[in-house]
């Protein structure tokens, strides 16, 4: 299991957690009919795009704010991030 630090909210309103070697942030993915809640994972200090993981499959939110709130709640439940950037519940 990865060690982690408590949830932090940055100036954009997105929730953020730091795990050993990775950071995970609440995110939204726009789609047909609304938004999906997601968690974006990126290596600490890494360049390039983060890896997005949709959470709460099948749930579509009408607003990006609602999707981000749901993603933030899932981020709180997250136990860690594996070495290959997969979410560990």
Order of alpha helices (4+ residues) and beta strands (2+ residues): beta-beta-beta-beta-beta-alpha-beta-beta
